[in-house]
């Protein structure tokens, strides 16, 4: 049955197609176990400090969150050297991005983003009536800021910047970032999504907060899904000047973060929680380098990644490689949807999971070579 009354902007969005769950893959291929490395989740988590904090909140799940909502904002603000009125929250970074689009975009506004970047930026912009302009990545799989600046005009409202970029793992350096900020049109905002920044070389990343404090129209977005391993708890945050935060809070729903996720996030912002995150974050970064080495030995071509995934190509269609891996119980992300027909994005799992992935990939490549 055709749905009626759908707003016209929805028809210009790409319809959502969910990937297969682990249960579906096991059922479809008669498997007893599956290694899921397609969604950039943290397979070392959940961490003990987060679990203890969530368990302590169970008997208050009937009450809207208050104390930890305020406390998390204060802890985030303290980390960035601002006060809590510079910080707001949301149901994961995706919800924060969506609320930013609702706060800023009007019919006819233009947004600019990388053609091969997080696809949600385009969807949430279209639904708000924005005109999407995409800038292709270069041969090093990096966004060229000069190409973004060349698209600026009086209609530009948002530049969505994923840094490190998804799916390529590349980063924009400090010099080109500053050039981009200084070139922003008067009414435009630069929204920097640093979902993977904790896995990056911190010296390579621009200090976004410095620009926000200096009065530039820049918004920083972070998530607790990746480094902190709370993807299922859905906690995201933004840092921006207090006036923007006030408007964001006006547009957002009250209590826009759940009690369990807030408790876990607060625990992981405390010293013991931070130590847990760093311990396993360091293991992920170490295995990222190891995966690059092992994939290269298999004849794959890897791109330098500053995230918790590896972006690589094989001589074969990524969809064919991914399908064979599915049959063998490993879920990865083929990148054909970004126009990279022979590239795959694989999340860095536990060392054991990474070994299984490499074993099954070797089998798949040998089968395709026959």
HELIX and SHEET records of a PDB file:
HELIX    1   1 UNK A    8  UNK A   12  5                                   5    
HELIX    2   2 UNK A   22  UNK A   29  1                                   8    
HELIX    3   3 UNK A   48  UNK A   57  1                                  10    
HELIX    4   4 UNK A   58  UNK A   60  5                                   3    
HELIX    5   5 UNK A   67  UNK A   80  1                                  14    
HELIX    6   6 UNK A   84  UNK A   86  5                                   3    
HELIX    7   7 UNK A   92  UNK A  104  1                                  13    
HELIX    8   8 UNK A  120  UNK A  127  1                                   8    
HELIX    9   9 UNK A  145  UNK A  150  1                                   6    
HELIX   10  10 UNK A  174  UNK A  183  1                                  10    
HELIX   11  11 UNK A  197  UNK A  199  5                                   3    
HELIX   12  12 UNK A  202  UNK A  204  5                                   3    
HELIX   13  13 UNK A  208  UNK A  213  1                                   6    
HELIX   14  14 UNK A  231  UNK A  233  5                                   3    
HELIX   15  15 UNK A  242  UNK A  251  1                                  10    
HELIX   16  16 UNK A  259  UNK A  269  1                                  11    
HELIX   17  17 UNK A  271  UNK A  297  1                                  27    
HELIX   18  18 UNK A  318  UNK A  327  1                                  10    
HELIX   19  19 UNK A  336  UNK A  338  5                                   3    
HELIX   20  20 UNK A  351  UNK A  369  1                                  19    
SHEET    1   A 2 UNK A  35  UNK A  36  0                                        
SHEET    2   A 2 UNK A 330  UNK A 331  1                                        
SHEET    1   B 7 UNK A  87  UNK A  90  0                                        
SHEET    2   B 7 UNK A 236  UNK A 239 -1                                        
SHEET    3   B 7 UNK A 218  UNK A 223 -1                                        
SHEET    4   B 7 UNK A 189  UNK A 193  1                                        
SHEET    5   B 7 UNK A 156  UNK A 162  1                                        
SHEET    6   B 7 UNK A 110  UNK A 114  1                                        
SHEET    7   B 7 UNK A 131  UNK A 135  1                                        
SHEET    1   C 4 UNK A 301  UNK A 303  0                                        
SHEET    2   C 4 UNK A 309  UNK A 313 -1                                        
SHEET    3   C 4 UNK A 343  UNK A 347 -1                                        
SHEET    4   C 4 UNK A 333  UNK A 334 -1                                        
END                                                                             
